[in-house]
């Protein structure tokens, strides 16, 4: 079954989430280098893996939206 297309407002919200998740990934990556506790470092590394997967999923949803052309460029 084909997934319904997203509306403009939904696509924009996905862009906002993608921006937020990219910021989270950057912050967690930087913090991982500053942490000496192995348990905390493991938690941060797990978060990095999860966030990278989530970013990929958001990109796929955005790519499949009506606002994007086949080349992945936003329509004006």
Secondary structure, DSSP 8 states (H G I E B T S, - for coil): -------HHHHHHHHHHHHHHHHHHHHHHHHHHH---HHHHHHHHHHHHHHHHHHHHHHHHHHTSTTB-TTS-B--
